[in-house]
Amino acid sequence: MPHLPAMDPWLWSRTLAETYAAGLDPQGVGRAQRDARLRRLLAAAAEGSPLYRERLLGRAGGAAPTTLDGVEPVSKAELMQRFDDWATDRAITLAGAADFVADPARLADAYLGRYLVWTSSGTTGQPGIFVQDEASLAAFDALDLLRFQGHGPAALPGMAFMPGQRYAYVAAIEGHFAGVASIERLDRIGASMAPAFWPALAWMRPAVQTFSVLQPLPQLLAQLEAFAPTILISYPSSADLIAQAVAEGRAALRLREVWVGGEQLSAEQRAHITRVFDCRIRNNYGASEFYSIAWECPQGRMHLNDDWVIVEPVDRDDRPVPPGEASHAVLLTNLANRTQPLLRYRLSDSLRFLPQGCACGSGFPAVEVQGRADDTLTLHNHEGHACRLLPLALMTVIEEGAQLTQFQLLANGVHELELRLEAGVGDPAAAFARAQGALTEYLAQEGLHNVRVVHGCEPPRCHPRSGKLSRVVAAG
Ligand SMILES: [Zn+2]
């Protein structure tokens, strides 16, 4: 039996009870919980983390702040550079954590005997390593159990993983990423509990299987058909691609729900996926830095779990943006994790608080999120047949295969990809050669031997439609 991260039943039940109470009264109980958690987090960070001690107390020393006022924002690059000074558990080191995540076989195992560790896929420039302690895992579980079905005032506990359902998780699974690590952990918990408590009910254990989005589509479709999921969990772009295949009769899937996250869900994608599968689609907003930032209510609006996470919309200079206005970035504070604290951590998403609230009646703030917007690329093989490539698959190929994160990939027509590198990439020629090798191999696997990969000398450009600096940009 693999070693699971720590899960104290008392802490877990208390977290569930607190989260339930906050759901009944987000503005009162929820706010009070949030403020108390923030004070404890600031005190723990100032006491146990050398990096935050410096930032929160200054060189002169003094008392830890009790609010975020005046707390300097921090970036992933800064935290990764000073990784060994970051955690309040001083046994957590970059060497140890990097060594742990370098072994794919240790996915969802306990790091240092108690933590879950995952990496961000580096799509914001540089991969990060995030260590989840027992308190943050309990918070994610509580949010899953209590809020996933909606944020209404009377939301009842509804299992995120329902007995008897078949879950297909289609994503980048070749690494310790937040999604696949969480799925694997939940599946292991199910496996460890089922025989102990209800051997006769083992059939009720939800079936969960992960599928790589990096493999050629026909192969993925065949695997999905064989598994016959009732729930598909994926990125909007790949769920859309699968829906397209089903609409064209290239695969037969009967789904009860589609859960998407990790990318912007466009109105067209939502309409298409819903039409093809004739089922409910649930959109969520999370990040490696906090897995369950916001979920969609039945009105189709995102509501922030602001009893567990603080997000502050800010402009280019980290100044607050008023409600109703879209931000340039957000500053995220994870209230659950006091082991590897995140205080005013800069995320490059654009977010807008909706001042008018939401018709569903939830007391959790309604927000609109503009996450990453990358394009699905359409390329042609030598016979002229179109083949669509997912942005997250292409990014993973470059990041993992070439260890390169500062790039932009553009489609020039249907037979050529142009890779542009950001200023600051050490040896551009060597970096390009590595990326070209990884991409060429991936393209060949997709039957696109004819597609050329060229080195673009200009710097990355903003997306023609969103104006954002996307990593993968379609032709035109
Ligand atoms: Zn709502």
Residues whose N, C-alpha, C, O or C-beta is under 5 A from the ligand:
A	BS01	ZN	C297 Q299 R301 C358 C360 S362
